[in-house]
């Protein structure tokens, strides 16, 4: 969430993974993707129509 909060624009999950030093291989990036999607379902962060994540609109 800190990566999404600190970004000056909406970010994609692969950008979050890169910032956290997580490999972009599907086996490695699926866990953060799933966690961010679950958080987005709860309303934080917001998931935009293009799949990017943001904390502001």
CNS distance restraints for C-alpha pairs under 8 A (distance, minus, plus):
assign (resid   1 and name CA) (resid   5 and name CA) 6.06 0.50 0.50
assign (resid   1 and name CA) (resid  45 and name CA) 7.43 0.50 0.50
assign (resid   2 and name CA) (resid   6 and name CA) 5.97 0.50 0.50
assign (resid   3 and name CA) (resid   7 and name CA) 6.22 0.50 0.50
assign (resid   3 and name CA) (resid  16 and name CA) 6.25 0.50 0.50
assign (resid   3 and name CA) (resid  19 and name CA) 7.28 0.50 0.50
assign (resid   4 and name CA) (resid  10 and name CA) 7.40 0.50 0.50
assign (resid   4 and name CA) (resid  11 and name CA) 6.63 0.50 0.50
assign (resid   4 and name CA) (resid  16 and name CA) 7.27 0.50 0.50
assign (resid   4 and name CA) (resid  45 and name CA) 7.64 0.50 0.50
assign (resid   4 and name CA) (resid  53 and name CA) 6.85 0.50 0.50
assign (resid   4 and name CA) (resid  54 and name CA) 6.01 0.50 0.50
assign (resid   4 and name CA) (resid  55 and name CA) 6.80 0.50 0.50
assign (resid   5 and name CA) (resid  54 and name CA) 7.17 0.50 0.50
assign (resid   5 and name CA) (resid  55 and name CA) 5.98 0.50 0.50
assign (resid   7 and name CA) (resid  11 and name CA) 7.18 0.50 0.50
assign (resid   9 and name CA) (resid  54 and name CA) 7.05 0.50 0.50
assign (resid  10 and name CA) (resid  52 and name CA) 5.60 0.50 0.50
assign (resid  10 and name CA) (resid  53 and name CA) 5.22 0.50 0.50
assign (resid  10 and name CA) (resid  54 and name CA) 4.69 0.50 0.50
assign (resid  11 and name CA) (resid  15 and name CA) 6.25 0.50 0.50
assign (resid  11 and name CA) (resid  16 and name CA) 7.15 0.50 0.50
assign (resid  11 and name CA) (resid  52 and name CA) 5.16 0.50 0.50
assign (resid  11 and name CA) (resid  53 and name CA) 5.25 0.50 0.50
assign (resid  11 and name CA) (resid  54 and name CA) 6.62 0.50 0.50
assign (resid  12 and name CA) (resid  16 and name CA) 6.65 0.50 0.50
assign (resid  12 and name CA) (resid  51 and name CA) 6.94 0.50 0.50
assign (resid  12 and name CA) (resid  52 and name CA) 4.69 0.50 0.50
assign (resid  12 and name CA) (resid  53 and name CA) 6.17 0.50 0.50
assign (resid  13 and name CA) (resid  17 and name CA) 6.24 0.50 0.50
assign (resid  13 and name CA) (resid  32 and name CA) 7.56 0.50 0.50
assign (resid  13 and name CA) (resid  33 and name CA) 6.01 0.50 0.50
assign (resid  13 and name CA) (resid  36 and name CA) 7.81 0.50 0.50
assign (resid  13 and name CA) (resid  52 and name CA) 7.31 0.50 0.50
assign (resid  13 and name CA) (resid  53 and name CA) 7.63 0.50 0.50
assign (resid  14 and name CA) (resid  18 and name CA) 6.11 0.50 0.50
assign (resid  14 and name CA) (resid  24 and name CA) 6.57 0.50 0.50
assign (resid  14 and name CA) (resid  29 and name CA) 7.40 0.50 0.50
assign (resid  15 and name CA) (resid  19 and name CA) 6.17 0.50 0.50
assign (resid  16 and name CA) (resid  20 and name CA) 6.23 0.50 0.50
assign (resid  17 and name CA) (resid  21 and name CA) 6.06 0.50 0.50
assign (resid  17 and name CA) (resid  22 and name CA) 4.85 0.50 0.50
assign (resid  17 and name CA) (resid  23 and name CA) 6.85 0.50 0.50
assign (resid  17 and name CA) (resid  24 and name CA) 6.84 0.50 0.50
assign (resid  17 and name CA) (resid  29 and name CA) 6.69 0.50 0.50
assign (resid  17 and name CA) (resid  32 and name CA) 7.30 0.50 0.50
assign (resid  18 and name CA) (resid  22 and name CA) 5.81 0.50 0.50
assign (resid  18 and name CA) (resid  23 and name CA) 7.04 0.50 0.50
assign (resid  18 and name CA) (resid  24 and name CA) 7.29 0.50 0.50
assign (resid  22 and name CA) (resid  28 and name CA) 6.87 0.50 0.50
assign (resid  22 and name CA) (resid  29 and name CA) 6.85 0.50 0.50
assign (resid  23 and name CA) (resid  28 and name CA) 5.83 0.50 0.50
assign (resid  23 and name CA) (resid  29 and name CA) 6.48 0.50 0.50
assign (resid  24 and name CA) (resid  28 and name CA) 6.44 0.50 0.50
assign (resid  24 and name CA) (resid  29 and name CA) 5.48 0.50 0.50
assign (resid  25 and name CA) (resid  29 and name CA) 6.03 0.50 0.50
assign (resid  26 and name CA) (resid  30 and name CA) 5.76 0.50 0.50
assign (resid  27 and name CA) (resid  31 and name CA) 7.95 0.50 0.50
assign (resid  29 and name CA) (resid  33 and name CA) 6.24 0.50 0.50
assign (resid  30 and name CA) (resid  34 and name CA) 6.05 0.50 0.50
assign (resid  31 and name CA) (resid  35 and name CA) 6.22 0.50 0.50
assign (resid  32 and name CA) (resid  36 and name CA) 6.06 0.50 0.50
assign (resid  33 and name CA) (resid  37 and name CA) 6.12 0.50 0.50
assign (resid  34 and name CA) (resid  38 and name CA) 6.19 0.50 0.50
assign (resid  35 and name CA) (resid  39 and name CA) 6.25 0.50 0.50
assign (resid  36 and name CA) (resid  40 and name CA) 6.07 0.50 0.50
assign (resid  36 and name CA) (resid  45 and name CA) 7.71 0.50 0.50
assign (resid  37 and name CA) (resid  41 and name CA) 6.25 0.50 0.50
assign (resid  37 and name CA) (resid  47 and name CA) 7.93 0.50 0.50
assign (resid  38 and name CA) (resid  42 and name CA) 6.65 0.50 0.50
assign (resid  39 and name CA) (resid  43 and name CA) 6.52 0.50 0.50
assign (resid  39 and name CA) (resid  44 and name CA) 5.55 0.50 0.50
assign (resid  39 and name CA) (resid  45 and name CA) 6.40 0.50 0.50
assign (resid  40 and name CA) (resid  44 and name CA) 5.03 0.50 0.50
assign (resid  40 and name CA) (resid  45 and name CA) 5.01 0.50 0.50
assign (resid  40 and name CA) (resid  46 and name CA) 5.47 0.50 0.50
assign (resid  40 and name CA) (resid  47 and name CA) 5.86 0.50 0.50
assign (resid  44 and name CA) (resid  55 and name CA) 6.79 0.50 0.50
assign (resid  45 and name CA) (resid  53 and name CA) 6.20 0.50 0.50
assign (resid  45 and name CA) (resid  54 and name CA) 5.65 0.50 0.50
assign (resid  45 and name CA) (resid  55 and name CA) 5.04 0.50 0.50
assign (resid  46 and name CA) (resid  53 and name CA) 5.64 0.50 0.50
assign (resid  46 and name CA) (resid  54 and name CA) 5.29 0.50 0.50
assign (resid  46 and name CA) (resid  55 and name CA) 5.78 0.50 0.50
assign (resid  46 and name CA) (resid  56 and name CA) 7.48 0.50 0.50
assign (resid  47 and name CA) (resid  51 and name CA) 5.92 0.50 0.50
assign (resid  47 and name CA) (resid  52 and name CA) 5.78 0.50 0.50
assign (resid  47 and name CA) (resid  53 and name CA) 4.67 0.50 0.50
assign (resid  47 and name CA) (resid  54 and name CA) 6.56 0.50 0.50
assign (resid  48 and name CA) (resid  52 and name CA) 5.41 0.50 0.50
assign (resid  48 and name CA) (resid  53 and name CA) 6.21 0.50 0.50
assign (resid  48 and name CA) (resid  54 and name CA) 7.57 0.50 0.50
